Amino acid sequence: MPTRNIGQTVALMPEASTADQKSELLDGKSGDTDFPYAKFKVLATVGEIDPITKQALTGYPDGNAAWLKDNNTVRVAYQSESYATMSNETYPWVMETGVKFTGSHIHTIDYDRSKFATFLSNNSGPASEMFKASGHLFDRVFNVFGLEVKPKNTTKTDLAAKWGNQTLPDGTLVEFISGSPASGSTPAVNDMRLTQGDFFFHSFCASFYETANKYGTGIGFADDVWLMGEEWNIGNSMFADPDGSGPLKGSDVANGTMGLASMVVDVKNEVAYTAPALGQGGYEKLVPINSGHQDYVLIVASGYNHDINPAPLKVYVGRKNFGADGKLIDQNSSSVSERDKFLARNGLLYGQLYGMALDASTYSTLGISTVDADSKMLDAYLVNANAPTSFSARYYPTSYRWDGFDTPEAVKDTEVFRWAQDGDTVNNVKEANAQPTGYTFFNSDTKVEHSSPDPDTTKSRYIQNHTASGGLLGIDFQKIKQEIAANDLDKNGLPDYLSANVTRILSGANGALKIDTGNKGVGHYDANLNPNSQTAEKHIKTNKYAMVAQDGLLWAKSSDADVLIIDEDSNNDFGERKFALRIDPQTLSVLPDATGYFLAQAGGTKNPRALAKVAANAGDFQAARNSEFSGSWDVTALVTRKEDGSFYTVDELKGNGHQLVEQSRPLSEHVFIGVLQQSGESGGAVKENKADYGGQILQFSIDIPTGTPVYRLYDTKDGSHLFTTNVKERDALTGQNHNYEAVAFNLPTKGTQALHRFYNSRSGGHLFTANENEKASLIANPQSGLLYEGVAGNVWAAGSAVAGSTPVYRLFNSQSGLHHFTMDQAERSALLGGSSNWSDEGIGFNV
């Protein structure tokens, strides 16, 4: 099997459409790469090796990010979502102490910055030409007992020689299933014991890289950190029934262990700490958002509650510089460990998990008649297309709070069961009531995967995928600055609750979302389910116009658009989808009219490339399986040059420097990285190099319709509407006799006709025109009362619409003298109907 160095593979695993040409069915070559709204190139492929260390990149590739190692080097980091003996063991990751971990790795790949910045250009070579070095993100690791991990032993008192996912609170090591052959009616049991390491990092799924002081001086983390967690639950796969006869199961054994590690990496010092204050139940993703206060951190904690259902959406509130005992940590004291100094100054020693809860009135408003913490109420709401799209909530903690490394608790004794405890009787046992007074946790399926923070770092807002239902939520802690420190009746230094406004961006109901495929995205042929070449405009396998089991999520903000990049994980035989949604940054509604834009698809058991047994890296095909895109990261600030031609420096990008640069550039100049998990391509070099499952790390850009948003406000005094492209004007008017409604339309960047704005000094309204003759006539006749204010942006004139553009209709009110502009045919018809004073002036312009 020929060995390839990191970056030498150039064939893409993502596809623009199902392979239907012989040239798209060749081993070592790409399929259809005519992507309608994106461009992709390969940065690295699982199974490739470092030419110096000879160590391979492992898979599945999952959580990813990038930053500057120095002013000339971009460091890309990604972690492999590996399950050890549940999939394939990876080669050992050896720490300084000599302890070996198999399972998930976190790889770093360093690239020449200048070449990385031009990599997407058509004349650039393979990524191997800009490769500098690779390695691992850390080489020291601390466990749930707070000790640096050393090689494994079975001595109960030697807690440093243990890893939490197979250790009881008293230090007892619980070995994995040893296996047994089939006997009579008893099926064979696989041997799940490790051969490549002392322990295994279980399934590092999503991750998040966060810079220090991101939200202002002293606000947020004090250090640059990488957050990740072991996810899900390993019980029934890795542990045997304790007595062999039931009713207990392997999951009961797992629930008695220290659970799954929530981890934070000190990026500068390359040390990873388990942070049990964040929870021991396993997470898909941990994402910081703005706490609004120098003394607190706020982290969104998505899934999995140790696979114990149901549970609410959760956040963690941590108090900075405090120890687990609630006392201040002296950062200058030589008697305080570096572990405690690091965790304390980042708010990860003293804190608590909070879950979303509603009062009875809100449940009633949302159409939930039976309030029961044991049921998945949030799921029911999210698939009810007719339910209200906004509501208020509070986040409350349970009674559990982690209180230090010296008093370890099994995961079953933490908060994981308490979310559903509401005082009823279960299996003839009266349970405790852990519900907050006057509220009930808004519980749901715990498969809620990626969340993403608002790139506007002044806000305390995030968007949450609800993977199980296909819904999408926006959560805004508008009162965080007032509540996080002052709302503390029990005087424990943590807020009693946090208030939030919740917006349902998309429901999980059929019809909630349609994807514009740009005439690509054809699904794989199937005589029953897809004989007529249906496309990714819908989820073919489930026959739904909706998101299905969405996983990866990135909220990106450019100067002309807010965009969500979404990846599904739905076992879609017809190719897993990656797509983009434009959203209104204020209302979070999807623009235009709940439509997304298709970026790429991958894999599927019916994939013609898989059926032809071909792979991007020749010889790596193993079996026809499903795939999954699994997250993206905006690297625009790393590749953007200033006016003088130089790059932004490490110092210039500190804090929220990345976000400021990204938001100053149009979407057309944004560059992203992302990953694709391609389990079907896990043979060949992947298998030979003990790299588990295949996949690729990608660089890409997107080219979806954007432009300058025109905001629409309603004047409560005279009933008119005001349209403005000026954010400051919008914000200044909102609340001052004006209600903000939405983005009315977007002015296309590539429009060829100037759109002029006039102010009506008599009625107070505005007139927009793309007609140069009308503009000249109005300027020449000031007695009309219309004062010229300048060019608002570019459009296509009424008679020169381009493919894909949308008409904006212009109406005139003869009574008020006001003009109105709308893309909505229903609104237009309503205004023109009956005895209204509105008259139709036709298409004003096209956007």
C-alpha positions in Angstrom: 0.0 0.0 0.0 1.6 3.3 -1.1 2.1 5.8 1.7 1.0 9.4 1.3 2.3 12.3 3.3 -0.1 14.8 4.9 -1.7 16.9 2.2 -0.7 14.8 -0.8 -4.2 13.5 -1.5 -6.1 15.9 -3.8 -9.2 13.9 -4.7 -12.3 15.1 -2.8 -14.7 13.0 -0.8 -17.5 15.6 -0.9 -19.7 15.5 -4.0 -21.8 18.0 -5.8 -24.1 15.4 -7.2 -24.3 11.6 -7.5 -21.6 10.1 -9.7 -23.1 9.6 -13.2 -20.0 9.7 -15.4 -17.2 7.1 -15.8 -14.7 9.7 -14.9 -16.4 10.1 -11.5 -16.0 6.4 -10.7 -12.2 6.1 -10.7 -10.2 5.0 -7.7 -8.0 7.9 -6.4 -10.1 10.5 -8.2 -12.9 12.9 -7.2 -16.6 12.4 -8.1 -18.7 15.4 -9.3 -17.1 18.5 -7.9 -19.2 21.1 -9.7 -20.5 22.5 -6.4 -23.2 25.1 -7.0 -22.6 27.3 -3.9 -19.2 26.4 -2.6 -15.6 25.5 -3.4 -13.7 22.8 -1.6 -10.0 21.7 -1.5 -8.4 18.9 0.6 -6.1 20.0 3.5 -5.5 16.5 4.8 -6.9 12.9 4.6 -7.1 10.4 7.4 -4.4 7.8 7.0 -1.8 10.2 5.6 1.4 10.3 7.7 3.7 13.0 8.9 6.9 12.5 6.8 9.1 13.2 9.9 7.3 11.4 12.8 5.7 8.8 10.6 2.5 9.1 12.7 -0.8 9.0 10.8 -3.8 11.3 11.0 -6.7 9.4 12.7 -10.4 9.6 12.2 -13.3 10.1 12.2 -12.3 13.8 11.9 -14.7 15.9 14.0 -14.3 19.0 16.2 -12.0 21.5 14.4 -10.6 25.0 14.6 -7.6 27.0 13.5 -5.4 29.9 14.9 -2.0 31.4 14.5 0.9 29.4 15.9 3.0 32.4 15.0 2.7 35.2 12.5 3.8 33.0 9.6 2.1 29.7 10.6 -1.6 28.7 10.6 -2.3 25.8 13.1 -5.3 23.7 12.2 -6.4 21.4 14.9 -9.0 18.6 14.8 -10.0 15.7 16.9 -10.9 12.2 15.9 -14.2 10.8 17.0 -12.9 7.3 17.7 -14.6 4.6 19.8 -11.6 2.3 20.3 -12.8 -1.3 20.3 -16.3 -0.2 19.5 -14.9 0.7 16.1 -11.1 0.2 15.5 -8.4 1.0 18.0 -6.0 3.8 17.0 -2.3 3.6 17.5 -1.2 4.7 21.0 -1.0 8.4 21.9 1.8 8.5 24.5 1.9 11.2 27.2 4.9 12.5 29.1 4.3 10.1 31.9 4.3 7.1 29.6 0.6 6.4 29.8 -0.9 5.4 26.5 -4.3 6.4 25.1 -6.0 4.8 22.2 -9.4 6.0 20.8 -9.7 9.7 20.0 -6.7 11.8 19.2 -6.4 15.6 18.8 -4.1 16.4 15.9 -2.4 19.7 15.0 -1.3 20.4 11.5 0.8 23.5 10.8 0.7 25.3 7.4 2.6 28.1 5.8 0.3 31.1 6.2 0.9 32.7 2.9 0.2 29.5 1.0 -2.7 28.7 3.2 -4.2 32.1 2.3 -4.2 31.4 -1.4 -4.9 27.7 -1.2 -8.3 27.9 -2.8 -7.0 29.6 -5.9 -7.2 27.4 -9.0 -3.4 27.4 -9.6 -2.4 26.3 -6.1 -0.9 22.8 -5.6 -1.7 20.1 -3.0 -1.7 21.0 0.7 1.5 19.0 1.1 3.3 22.0 -0.5 2.3 24.2 2.4 2.6 21.6 5.2 5.1 22.4 7.9 4.6 20.0 10.8 2.0 17.9 12.7 1.6 16.8 16.3 -0.9 16.5 19.1 -2.6 19.3 21.0 -1.3 18.2 24.4 1.1 15.7 26.0 0.0 15.8 29.6 -3.5 14.9 30.9 -5.2 15.1 34.2 -8.1 12.8 35.2 -11.4 13.2 37.0 -9.6 12.7 40.3 -7.5 15.8 39.5 -4.3 13.8 39.1 -1.9 13.6 36.1 -2.5 10.3 34.5 0.2 7.6 34.6 0.3 4.1 33.2 -2.6 1.9 34.3 -2.7 -0.3 37.4 -5.4 -2.0 39.5 -4.4 -0.6 42.9 -7.5 1.1 44.2 -5.6 3.8 46.1 -3.5 4.8 43.1 -6.0 7.2 41.5 -3.4 8.6 39.1 -3.3 5.3 37.3 -7.0 5.5 36.4 -9.3 7.0 33.8 -12.8 7.9 34.7 -14.8 6.0 32.1 -13.8 2.7 33.6 -13.2 3.6 37.3 -15.5 3.7 40.3 -15.3 6.6 42.8 -13.3 4.4 45.2 -10.6 3.8 42.6 -11.8 0.3 41.6 -10.9 -0.4 37.9 -13.8 -1.9 36.0 -12.4 -3.9 33.1 -14.2 -4.0 29.8 -15.9 -7.1 28.4 -13.5 -10.0 27.9 -15.6 -11.7 25.3 -17.0 -15.2 24.9 -17.8 -17.5 22.0 -21.4 -18.4 21.0 -22.9 -21.2 23.0 -26.3 -22.7 22.2 -28.8 -19.9 22.0 -26.3 -17.5 23.6 -24.7 -15.2 21.0 -21.0 -14.5 20.9 -19.7 -11.5 22.9 -16.9 -9.4 21.4 -13.7 -8.9 23.4 -13.7 -5.1 24.1 -10.5 -5.0 26.1 -7.9 -2.5 24.8 -4.7 -3.7 23.1 -3.2 -0.3 22.0 -3.4 1.7 25.2 -3.8 1.8 28.9 -7.0 3.7 28.5 -9.1 5.3 25.7 -10.4 8.7 25.1 -13.9 8.0 24.2 -15.4 9.8 21.2 -14.1 13.3 21.3 -16.8 14.7 19.1 -17.3 18.5 18.6 -14.9 21.0 20.1 -14.4 24.7 20.6 -11.4 26.9 20.6 -11.8 30.1 22.6 -9.3 33.0 23.0 -8.7 34.8 26.3 -10.6 38.0 27.0 -12.8 37.5 24.0 -15.7 39.7 25.3 -13.5 42.5 26.7 -10.8 42.9 29.3 -11.2 40.3 31.9 -14.5 38.9 30.4 -14.5 35.3 29.3 -11.6 32.9 29.8 -8.3 34.1 31.1 -6.4 31.7 28.8 -6.6 30.4 25.3 -8.4 27.1 25.7 -9.8 24.1 23.7 -13.0 22.6 25.1 -14.1 19.1 24.4 -15.9 16.2 26.0 -16.2 12.4 25.7 -19.8 11.9 24.5 -22.7 9.6 24.8 -22.4 6.5 27.0 -20.2 3.4 26.7 -22.1 1.1 29.0 -23.9 -1.6 27.0 -21.1 -1.8 24.5 -18.2 -2.0 26.8 -19.4 -3.4 30.1 -21.1 -6.7 30.9 -24.2 -7.3 32.9 -22.8 -7.3 36.5 -24.2 -10.7 37.5 -25.0 -12.1 34.1 -28.7 -12.6 34.8 -30.2 -9.1 34.8 -32.0 -6.9 35.4 -28.9 -4.7 35.5 -27.1 -3.9 32.2 -23.8 -2.6 31.1 -25.2 0.9 31.3 -25.8 0.4 35.0 -22.1 -0.4 35.4 -21.2 2.7 33.4 -23.5 4.8 35.5 -21.6 3.7 38.6 -18.2 4.9 37.2 -16.9 8.4 37.1 -18.6 8.8 33.8 -17.3 10.7 30.8 -14.7 13.5 30.9 -15.5 17.1 30.3 -12.1 18.5 29.3 -10.3 21.8 28.8 -6.9 22.2 27.2 -4.4 24.9 28.3 -3.4 25.5 24.7 -0.2 27.4 25.5 1.2 24.8 27.9 -0.2 21.8 26.1 -1.9 20.4 29.2 -5.4 18.8 29.3 -7.5 18.9 32.4 -10.7 17.0 33.2 -13.1 19.6 34.6 -15.9 17.6 36.5 -17.5 20.9 37.5 -18.8 21.0 33.9 -20.4 17.6 34.4 -19.6 13.9 34.0 -22.4 12.9 31.7 -20.7 13.4 28.4 -21.1 16.2 25.8 -21.2 16.6 22.1 -20.0 20.2 22.4 -19.1 22.8 25.0 -19.4 26.4 23.8 -18.6 29.6 25.7 -20.7 32.7 25.3 -20.5 36.2 26.7 -21.3 36.1 30.5 -21.4 39.9 30.6 -19.4 39.9 33.8 -15.6 39.7 34.6 -16.2 37.3 37.5 -18.2 34.6 35.7 -18.0 32.3 32.6 -21.0 31.0 30.7 -20.8 27.8 28.7 -23.4 26.1 26.6 -23.3 22.3 27.3 -24.9 20.3 24.5 -25.9 16.6 25.0 -25.7 13.7 26.1 -26.5 13.4 29.8 -24.9 10.0 29.9 -27.6 8.8 27.5 -30.1 9.2 30.3 -33.4 10.6 28.9 -35.0 13.1 29.1 -33.1 16.2 30.1 -33.3 20.0 29.3 -31.0 22.2 27.3 -28.2 23.1 29.6 -25.6 25.9 30.3 -22.8 26.0 32.9 -22.2 29.1 35.1 -18.7 29.2 36.7 -17.3 31.7 39.1 -13.8 32.7 38.2 -10.9 32.6 40.8 -12.9 30.4 43.2 -12.1 26.9 44.3 -14.5 24.1 44.6 -15.0 24.9 48.3 -16.3 28.4 47.4 -13.2 30.2 48.6 -10.9 32.5 46.6 -7.8 30.9 45.0 -4.6 32.9 45.4 -3.0 32.9 42.0 0.3 34.0 43.5 0.5 31.3 46.2 3.1 28.6 45.8 1.0 26.2 47.7 -1.8 26.2 45.1 -1.3 23.8 42.2 -1.0 24.9 38.6 -4.1 22.8 38.0 -6.2 24.7 40.4 -4.8 28.1 39.3 -5.6 27.4 35.7 -9.1 25.9 36.3 -10.0 28.6 38.9 -9.0 31.6 36.8 -11.2 30.2 34.0 -14.2 29.6 36.2 -14.0 25.8 36.1 -13.6 24.8 39.7 -16.7 26.5 41.2 -19.9 26.4 39.2 -23.1 24.6 38.4 -25.2 23.3 35.5 -28.5 25.0 34.7 -31.4 23.6 32.7 -34.1 25.3 30.7 -37.4 25.4 32.6 -40.9 26.9 31.9 -43.8 27.9 34.1 -47.3 26.5 33.7 -48.6 29.5 31.7 -45.8 29.2 29.1 -46.4 25.5 28.7 -50.0 26.2 28.0 -49.2 28.9 25.5 -46.9 26.4 23.6 -49.7 23.9 23.4 -48.4 21.5 26.0 -51.4 20.4 28.1 -49.7 17.8 30.2 -46.6 19.0 32.0 -44.5 16.0 32.9 -40.7 16.1 33.5 -40.5 12.4 32.5 -41.6 13.2 28.9 -39.9 14.8 26.0 -41.9 18.0 25.9 -39.4 20.1 23.9 -39.5 17.5 21.1 -43.3 17.7 20.9 -43.1 21.5 20.7 -40.4 21.5 18.1 -42.4 19.3 15.7 -45.6 21.2 16.1 -45.6 23.5 13.1 -48.5 25.6 14.5 -46.9 26.3 17.9 -45.7 29.8 18.8 -42.2 30.6 17.6 -41.1 32.5 20.7 -41.3 32.2 24.4 -39.6 33.1 27.6 -37.7 30.6 29.8 -35.5 30.4 32.9 -32.5 28.2 33.4 -32.4 26.7 36.9 -29.9 24.3 38.5 -30.7 21.1 40.3 -29.4 20.6 43.9 -26.2 19.0 42.7 -23.0 20.9 42.5 -19.5 19.3 42.1 -17.6 20.1 45.3 -14.0 19.0 44.6 -11.6 16.4 43.5 -11.3 14.9 47.0 -15.0 13.9 47.1 -15.6 12.0 43.9 -19.1 11.0 42.9 -20.3 8.4 40.4 -22.0 9.9 37.4 -25.3 8.5 38.5 -25.1 10.6 41.7 -24.6 13.9 39.8 -27.4 15.9 38.1 -28.1 13.4 35.3 -31.2 11.7 36.8 -32.4 14.8 38.7 -33.7 16.8 35.7 -36.6 14.3 35.3 -37.4 13.9 39.0 -40.7 15.5 39.7 -42.0 13.7 42.8 -44.0 11.0 41.1 -43.8 7.3 41.6 -41.5 5.3 39.4 -41.4 1.4 39.7 -43.3 1.7 42.9 -40.8 4.1 44.4 -41.6 7.7 45.2 -38.9 9.8 43.7 -37.6 13.1 44.9 -38.8 16.4 43.4 -35.9 18.2 41.8 -38.0 20.8 39.8 -37.6 24.5 40.6 -40.4 26.1 42.4 -43.1 27.2 40.0 -41.2 25.8 37.0 -40.6 22.4 35.3 -37.6 21.6 33.3 -38.4 21.7 29.6 -37.0 18.2 29.0 -36.3 16.5 25.7 -34.3 13.9 24.0 -30.6 14.4 24.9 -29.4 14.1 21.3 -28.9 17.9 21.0 -25.6 18.2 19.3 -23.9 21.4 18.0 -24.5 24.9 19.3 -22.8 28.0 18.0 -22.4 31.4 19.7 -23.4 34.7 18.1 -20.2 36.0 16.4 -21.3 39.5 17.7 -19.3 39.2 21.0 -21.3 42.0 22.6 -24.3 39.6 22.7 -25.0 36.7 25.0 -26.8 34.6 22.5 -26.4 31.2 20.8 -28.1 28.9 18.3 -28.8 25.3 19.3 -29.4 22.3 17.0 -32.0 19.9 18.4 -30.8 16.9 16.5 -33.4 14.4 17.6 -36.4 16.5 16.4 -34.7 18.5 13.5 -35.6 21.8 15.2 -33.4 24.9 15.5 -33.5 27.3 18.4 -32.1 30.7 19.2 -31.5 31.4 22.9 -30.7 35.0 24.2 -29.7 35.8 27.7 -30.6 39.5 27.4 -30.6 40.1 31.2 -27.3 38.2 31.9 -25.4 41.3 33.1 -28.0 42.1 35.7 -28.7 38.5 36.8 -25.5 36.6 36.8 -24.1 38.2 40.0 -27.1 40.0 41.6 -29.7 37.2 41.4 -28.4 35.2 44.4 -30.9 34.8 47.3 -29.1 31.7 48.6 -25.8 33.6 48.8 -23.8 30.8 47.2 -22.0 33.1 44.7 -23.9 31.7 41.7 -27.2 33.0 40.2 -30.4 31.4 41.4 -31.6 31.3 37.7 -31.0 33.0 34.4 -33.7 34.5 32.2 -33.7 33.7 28.4 -35.8 34.6 25.4 -36.1 31.6 23.0 -36.9 31.8 19.3 -37.8 28.7 17.3 -35.9 29.4 14.1 -37.1 26.3 12.3 -39.5 23.6 13.5 -38.8 19.9 12.8 -42.0 19.5 10.9 -42.2 18.6 7.2 -42.2 21.7 5.1 -40.1 23.8 7.5 -37.1 24.1 5.1 -36.4 23.7 1.4 -32.9 23.6 0.0 -31.9 25.4 -3.2 -29.6 22.9 -4.9 -28.5 25.1 -7.7 -29.4 22.3 -10.1 -27.1 19.8 -8.4 -27.5 17.6 -5.4 -29.0 14.6 -7.2 -29.5 11.7 -4.8 -28.3 8.2 -5.6 -30.6 6.0 -7.6 -32.9 3.6 -5.9 -35.7 1.8 -7.7 -38.2 2.4 -4.9 -37.1 5.5 -3.1 -35.4 7.6 -5.8 -36.2 6.3 -9.3 -36.7 9.9 -10.6 -33.5 11.5 -9.4 -34.9 13.5 -6.5 -32.4 16.0 -5.1 -31.1 17.3 -1.8 -33.8 20.0 -1.9 -35.4 17.6 0.6 -34.2 14.8 2.8 -34.8 11.9 0.3 -34.6 9.0 2.7 -37.3 10.5 5.1 -39.2 12.3 2.4 -39.1 15.5 4.4 -38.6 19.1 3.6 -36.8 19.8 6.9 -33.6 19.4 8.7 -33.0 15.8 9.7 -30.6 14.9 12.5 -28.5 18.0 12.0 -25.1 17.9 13.8 -22.5 20.4 12.7 -23.3 24.1 13.2 -21.4 27.3 12.6 -22.8 30.8 12.9 -20.7 33.0 10.7 -21.1 36.8 10.4 -19.7 38.8 7.5 -20.3 42.4 6.5 -23.2 41.5 4.3 -24.7 38.4 5.9 -25.3 36.2 8.9 -25.0 32.6 7.8 -25.4 29.2 9.5 -23.5 26.3 8.0 -25.3 23.1 8.9 -24.2 19.4 8.6 -26.7 16.5 8.9 -25.9 13.1 10.6 -29.0 11.2 9.5 -27.8 7.9 7.9 -29.0 9.3 4.6 -28.5 6.6 2.0 -28.7 9.2 -0.7 -25.8 11.4 0.5 -25.5 13.3 3.7 -26.2 17.1 3.2 -24.1 20.2 4.1 -26.0 23.4 3.5 -26.0 27.1 4.5 -28.9 29.2 5.9 -29.0 33.0 5.8 -30.6 34.4 8.9 -31.8 37.8 9.9 -29.4 38.8 12.7 -32.2 40.4 14.7 -35.2 38.0 14.4 -33.1 35.0 13.4 -35.6 34.1 10.7 -34.2 32.2 7.7 -33.9 34.3 4.6 -35.4 34.1 2.1 -38.6 32.4 3.1 -37.1 29.4 4.9 -34.7 28.4 2.1 -31.2 27.0 2.5 -28.4 26.7 0.0 -26.9 23.3 -0.9 -23.1 23.1 -0.4 -22.2 19.4 -0.8 -23.3 15.9 -0.1 -21.3 12.8 0.8 -21.5 9.0 1.1 -24.6 6.9 1.5 -25.0 3.1 1.1 -26.4 3.7 -2.4 -23.5 5.9 -3.5 -22.3 4.8 -7.0 -18.7 5.5 -6.0 -19.0 3.1 -3.1 -20.8 0.5 -5.2 -17.8 0.8 -7.6 -15.4 0.4 -4.7 -13.5 3.5 -5.3 -12.0 6.0 -2.8 -10.4 9.5 -2.8 -7.2 7.9 -1.7 -6.7 4.9 -4.0 -7.1 1.6 -2.1 -8.9 2.9 0.9 -12.4 1.7 0.0 -13.8 -0.7 2.6 -17.6 -0.9 2.4 -20.6 1.1 1.3 -21.5 3.1 4.4 -23.0 6.5 5.3 -21.0 9.6 5.9 -21.2 12.8 7.9 -20.0 16.4 7.6 -19.2 17.3 11.2 -18.5 21.0 11.8 -16.9 24.1 10.3 -14.7 26.9 11.4 -14.2 30.5 10.0 -10.5 31.1 9.2 -11.1 34.5 7.4 -9.0 36.5 9.9 -6.0 34.2 9.4 -6.0 34.7 5.6 -7.1 38.4 5.2 -4.6 41.0 4.3 -4.8 44.6 5.4 -4.6 47.5 3.0 -0.8 47.6 3.1 -0.8 43.9 2.0 0.3 42.5 5.4 -1.5 39.9 7.5 -3.0 40.6 10.8 -0.6 39.7 13.6 -1.1 37.4 16.5 -1.4 40.4 18.8 -4.0 42.1 16.5 -6.2 39.0 16.6 -6.2 38.6 20.4 -9.5 38.8 22.2 -12.3 39.3 19.7 -9.9 40.3 16.9 -10.9 37.3 14.8 -14.5 38.3 14.9 -13.9 42.0 14.1 -11.9 41.1 11.0 -14.5 38.5 9.8 -17.3 41.0 10.2 -15.5 43.6 8.2 -15.3 41.4 5.1 -18.1 40.3 2.7 -19.1 36.6 2.7 -17.4 36.3 -0.7 -14.0 36.8 1.0 -14.7 34.4 3.9 -12.7 31.1 4.1 -13.6 28.1 6.2 -12.3 24.8 7.2 -14.4 21.8 7.9 -14.3 18.0 8.2 -16.0 15.0 6.5 -16.3 11.6 8.1 -16.2 8.9 5.4 -16.4 5.6 7.1 -16.6 3.7 3.8 -13.0 4.7 3.0 -11.4 3.1 6.1 -9.4 0.4 4.5 -6.0 0.6 2.8 -3.7 3.2 4.4 -6.3 4.0 7.1 -6.5 0.5 8.4 -2.7 -0.2 7.9 -1.8 2.9 9.9 -4.3 2.2 12.7 -6.2 5.4 12.0 -9.7 4.0 12.7 -12.3 5.5 10.3 -11.6 7.6 7.2 -12.4 11.2 6.3 -10.9 14.5 5.2 -10.1 17.9 6.6 -11.2 20.5 4.0 -10.8 24.2 3.2 -13.8 25.8 1.5 -15.6 29.0 0.6 -19.3 29.6 0.0 -21.0 31.7 -2.7 -24.7 32.1 -1.8 -26.9 35.1 -2.6 -26.1 37.9 -0.2 -26.1 41.6 -0.2 -26.8 44.5 2.1 -29.8 43.8 4.4 -32.6 46.4 4.2 -34.3 46.5 7.7 -38.0 47.1 8.0 -39.5 49.0 10.9 -43.2 49.8 11.7 -44.1 53.3 12.8 -46.6 52.8 15.6 -47.8 56.5 15.3 -48.8 56.7 11.6 -48.8 53.0 10.5 -46.1 53.5 7.9 -43.0 51.4 7.4 -39.4 52.6 7.4 -36.7 50.9 5.4 -33.0 51.3 6.2 -29.7 49.7 5.5 -28.2 51.6 8.4 -27.8 49.4 11.6 -27.3 52.4 13.8 -30.5 54.1 12.4 -32.4 50.8 12.9 -31.3 50.5 16.5 -31.8 54.1 17.3 -35.4 54.0 16.0 -36.4 50.7 17.5 -38.4 51.4 20.6 -38.8 55.1 19.6 -42.3 54.7 18.2 -40.9 52.1 15.8 -41.0 48.3 16.1 -38.4 46.3 14.3 -40.0 43.7 12.0 -37.4 41.9 9.9 -35.0 42.1 7.0 -37.3 43.2 4.1 -34.9 42.2 1.4 -31.2 42.2 0.6 -29.5 44.5 -1.9 -27.3 42.3 -4.1 -23.6 43.0 -4.1 -23.4 42.2 -7.8 -26.4 44.4 -8.7 -25.7 46.7 -11.7 -28.2 49.5 -10.9 -27.9 52.0 -8.0 -30.8 52.1 -5.6 -31.5 55.7 -4.5 -33.3 56.7 -1.3 -35.4 59.9 -0.8 -36.8 61.2 2.4 -40.4 62.5 2.3 -40.3 65.6 4.4 -44.1 65.8 4.4 -45.1 62.3 5.3 -41.9 61.2 7.0 -41.6 58.1 4.8 -39.0 57.1 2.3 -39.0 56.4 -1.4 -36.6 54.0 -3.1 -36.1 54.1 -6.8 -33.7 52.4 -9.3 -35.0 54.6 -12.1 -32.4 57.2 -13.0 -35.0 59.4 -14.8 -37.2 59.4 -11.8 -34.3 60.2 -9.5 -33.3 63.1 -11.7 -36.9 64.4 -11.9 -37.4 64.3 -8.1 -34.1 66.1 -7.5 -35.1 68.8 -10.0 -38.5 69.3 -8.3 -37.8 70.0 -4.6 -41.4 71.1 -4.2 -42.4 67.4 -4.2 -41.0 67.3 -0.6 -38.7 64.4 -1.5 -35.2 65.0 -0.4 -32.4 63.0 -1.9 -30.4 61.0 0.7 -28.0 59.1 -1.6 -27.4 55.6 -2.8 -28.6 52.8 -0.5 -27.0 50.0 -2.4 -27.2 48.1 -5.7 -30.1 46.3 -7.3 -31.1 45.0 -10.7 -33.5 47.4 -12.4 -37.1 46.3 -13.0 -36.5 45.4 -16.6 -33.1 43.6 -16.1 -33.7 40.9 -13.6 -31.1 38.0 -13.6 -31.7 34.3 -12.9 -32.5 33.7 -9.3 -33.4 37.3 -8.5 -36.6 38.3 -6.8 -38.9 41.3 -7.6 -39.6 43.9 -5.0 -43.0 45.4 -5.5 -43.7 49.1 -5.0 -47.0 50.4 -3.8 -48.3 54.0 -3.3 -50.9 55.1 -0.7 -52.8 58.1 -2.2 -54.1 59.2 1.2 -50.8 59.3 3.2 -48.5 59.9 0.3 -46.3 57.0 1.5 -44.6 54.2 -0.5 -44.3 50.6 0.6 -42.0 47.9 -0.7 -42.4 44.2 -0.3 -41.3 40.9 -1.8 -44.3 39.1 -0.3 -47.1 38.5 -2.8 -49.6 37.8 -0.1 -48.9 41.2 1.6 -49.0 43.0 -1.7 -52.4 41.4 -2.5 -53.8 42.2 1.0 -52.8 45.9 0.7 -54.3 46.2 -2.8 -57.5 44.4 -1.9 -60.8 45.8 -0.8 -61.3 49.6 -0.4 -57.7 50.4 0.5 -55.9 53.5 -0.6 -53.0 51.5 -2.0 -52.3 51.4 -5.7 -49.9 49.1 -7.5 -46.8 50.6 -9.0 -45.5 47.3 -10.3 -41.9 46.0 -9.8 -39.8 48.7 -8.3 -36.5 46.7 -8.7 -35.1 43.2 -8.4 -32.8 41.8 -5.7 
